[in-house]
């Protein structure tokens, strides 16, 4: 707050920033709008004054002026309550997006499409507010062509994170989910497992099918039969992972390993195995996941999982959005995954640490 005799505690204005930095208010405006032609030392001085004074631009006024709003819209999905446990994945991406925005001097506006609502009505509500320089779409909305069309109609660039359909339609950031699932399944095979179950992800997410295909590809590559009773439907939630594993352990010939299509379902699988740890099949059950969420990796036993580069994907999406807004070339980015070997997997007949 600026303290003066007439308006004690008033909010700082762009003129205050200009006076503090020793430049014109037009120069401050150019810096805030990311325009070219400002010397680096002047740009740094203006940004330092903005920080020191705690100046916050009036985004609404900037939108009306036709200048860049420096506001990027994140369009995400509000699922029904049964599916909300997968928010750890969404939050990991959101944190990465916010951190990158802060680095670049722009802001992130989180917009929600409600489950069951008309998506076109939802997008009209989203785009009728403050002007956005660009939009970023998260799964599963990335494969909803109605939503993409509605956003494209605004004229703002659209960047998708982890789409699986019509990849040439817009710039996107992704990793190879099928290859990652195949590698994880192959790891379980290399440990000696032959009855490997899959807890498939939410059928509304394209990545779930990619991971299922990777699992099938790896088993076929190892000469193993695809047993339909070892593939159970999950919903990317801990509860669904728990229920699927309980049913798998009830089989006459239960699996020796479970590959869950995300970490939250792997947590549910681990809980089921602990609950029935007096049974040999459960005590010796190897469990692997997919995502590499920090909140899950902190559990015990440490989880063997596919680590998605979530922070990197988020940063790349913001960078692509900024490039598109500035008219610079921007092409799809594919980031590398990694396999984290934890203590939740071991050879058949042995008890994973826990």
N, C-alpha and C positions, 0 to 999 in steps of 0.2 A: 504494500500500500504506500501511496505517496502522501506525505503529510505537508499541508500548507495551511495558511491562516484561514482561507475561505472554505476549503473542502478537506478537513482533516480525515485521513484514512481513505481517500478516494483511490479508485483503481488507476494504475498508470495508463497513459495513452500513447499512441504512436509518436506524438510530438515529444513526450517525455523521453522516449527511447532515442529519438533523433538528437535531442539536446544532450543527453548523457553520452552518446557516441560521437557527438561533434559532426553530425551529417544532416542532410535535409530529410524531411519526413518521406519524400519521394524515394530516397535511397533506401530507407528502412523498408518501405513497401516493396521495393524491388528485391531486397534480400529475403523478405518473408514469403514472397511469391516464387522464389527460386529462379528469378530471371538472370540471364547472362549479362556480362558487361560490368560487373561490380568487382573491384580489385579484391583479392583474397584477404588482404589485411583489413580492408574496410568491412568486408563480410564478417570476419571474425570479431571485429570490434562491435558491430551491431548485434550479433548473436550474444556476445558477452553482456551487453547492456540489457537485452531482452531477459536473459537469465537473472541478472542482478536485480532488476526492477520487478521481476515476476509478471512481465507483460503477457497478456493473453489476447491474441487477435480476435476480432469479432468475425466469426466464421460466416454468420448470416450476411453481414454487410459486404464481406469480400465476395460471397457468392453472387450478390446482386450486382456488384460492380463488373462482373464478367471476368475478373482475374481468377487465377487458379485458387481453389479453396484450400489446397494442401490437405484435403480430407479424402481418405480412401474408405470406401464402404466394404465392410466384410459382411457377406450375406451367408447366414448359417441357418441351421434347421433346429426347430424346437420340437423334438419328438414327444410322443405320449410318455407318461411317467414310467412305464415298464422298460423303456429303452434308455433312460437317462443316465445309467451307470457308465455309459461310454463317454461321458463328458470329460474324463481325464484326457482322452485323446484330443478332443476339441480344445480344451484349455491349454494343452501343450502347444498347439498350433497358434492359438490366440496370443499367448505370451511371446512367442517368437515374432509374430507380426507386429505387436506393439513395440517390442524392443527395436526392431528394424526401423519402424516409423520414427521413433524417438531419435535414432541416430541420424536420420535424413531430414529431420525437422518437419515432418508431417504428422497427421493425426489419423487414428483409426476409429471409424464409427461402426459399431456392431449392430447389424440389422437382422431380425429374426423372421423366418417364414414358419408359421405355425402348422403343426400337423393337422391334416384334414381340411385346411382352409384352401380356398381357390388361389393357386399360386400367382395368377395374373393380377388378382385383386391385391394380394400381399405386396407384389412388386410395385404396383402403382402407388401404394401407400409409402413404400420405402423411397421411391424416386421423387415423390412430391415434396419431400422435406429439403434439408440443406443439400446444395449441389455437391456431388462427389466427382473428383477427378477421374476415378476408376473404381471398378468393383472387383472383389476377389470372392470366388465361390468355393465353399467347402463341400465335401461329400455329405449326403448323397445328392445334393442339389446340382453338383457338377455335371450330372448326366440327365438333367431334366431340361429338355430342349425348349419347353414353354418359358421357363424362367430365364434361360439364356437369351431367348429372343426378346423378352420384355426388357432385359437389361441392355441389350444391344441397341434397342430402339431409342435409348437416351442419348446415344452418341458417345458415351463414355467407354473406354476400353474395358474388357472383361478378361480376367486371368483366373484359370481354374487350377485347383490343387487336387491331384490324384483322380483325374477323370478316366473313364474307360471307354466312352463312346464318342464318335465323331471328333477324333483328336485333332483333325486339321481345322476345325471350326474356329478355335481361338487358341491363343497362347496359353500354355499350361506348364505346371511343375509336377513331376511324378517320379516314382521309382518303379522297379520291375517287381511287382508283387508276385507274379507267377514264378519267376526265377528264384526269388527269396523263399517261397514256400517249398519249391522243389529242393533247394539246398538244405533247408531244415529237415524235410522228410528224409533226404539222403543221409543226413547226419544220424538220424535215428536208425536207419538201415545199417549204417556203418558200425553202430554199437552192437548190432546183432538182432535187432527187433524185426520181426516178420509180421506180427499182428499189430499194425499201427492204426489207431483210430483217428478220425478227423472230426472236430467240432466246427462245422461250417459257420460262417458269419451271416449277418443279417442279409436276407435275400434282396433287400432294397438297395444294397451297396454293391457297386460293380466290382470293387476290390475283393469282395467275398468270393465271387466266382473265379477271379484270377487266382486266388490262393487255393481254391479247390482244384483247379486245373493243374497247378504246380504240384500238389500232393499226388494227384493221379499220374502225372507224367513221371514223377520220381519212382513211384511204385512199379509202373510198367517198365521203366528203364532198368529196374533191379530184378525184373522177371517175376514180380509178385502179383498175385491176383487181387483185383479190386473187389473187396467184400462190402456189399451195400449195407450190411448191418453194422459195419464199423464207421459209417458216416452218419453223424447226427446233426440235426439242425440246431444252431444256436442263434442268438440275437445280439451278439457283442456285449452281453451283460454277464456279470458274475453269477447271477441266479441261473441263467441258461447253461452256463458252463458246469455248474454244480449238478443240475438236473440231468444233463446229457451224460456226465461221467457216472452218476449213480446208475443210470440205465445200462451203460456199457459194462459196469462191474457186475450187473445181474445176468449177463450173458453166460451161457454154458461154457463157452470158450472166450473169456474176456481178453481184451487187448493187453499187451505188455507196455504199450506207450500210447500217449494221447498228444496229438498236435492240435492245439486250440488256435483258431484263426485270429484271436487277439489276446492281449495280456489279461484283460478282465475275465474272460472265459477261462483262461489258464488258472487264475486265482480261484475261481469256482471249482475247477477240476481238482486243484490241490486241496481245497477244503473237503471235498467229497472223499478223496483218498485218505485224508487224516481221520475223518469220521469213521471210516471202515478199516483202519490200519491193522485191526486184528485179523483181517483176511489177507492171505498171501498175495493175491492178485492186486489188492489195493496198496499194500505195504511196498510192493516192488514196482509200482506203476511209475514210469517215467513220464514227465509232463513238459511240453514245450509251448511257448507262446509266440506272439507276433505284435510288435510295436516298439518295445524298449522304453516303456513309460517309467520315469524316475520313481513315481509313487509305488510302483509294483516291484521294481528292481530292489527296493529297500527291504522287501520281505524276506522270509526265510522258509525253506531253503532258497537260495538265490535261483532265479528263474533262467533257464536256457530259453533264449528268445531271439527273434529277428529284430534288430534295432533299426527303426526308420529314422532317417535324418530329419526329424520334424522341425527343429530350429532352422536348419539349412533350407528346407523346403519353404518355410515361412519367409525367410529373408529373401530367397530367390523370387518368390511371388511378388513381394513389395518392389524389388528391384525391376522386375519385368513391368509392373504397373507404372512405375515412374518413367521407365524408358518409353513406353507406349504413349504416355501423356506428353512427353517432350518430343515425340515424333522420331525417336531414335529406333534403330533396328532392334527387334526383340524376337527371339526364337524359343521354342520349348526347351525346358531344362529337365534333364533326367539325372537324379542324384543317386549315389551308390548307397546301398544298405550294408549292414554288417551283421554277423552272427555272434551273439554273446553266449558263451558256454557257461552255464551256471551249474548248480549242484542238484537241480531237479531232474536230471537225466543221467542214466547209467545203463550198464549192460542188463539184458533180461535176467531175472532171477536175483538181482541185487537190489538193495534198498537205497534209493537216493537219500542223501543226507538231509535230515530234517528232524 
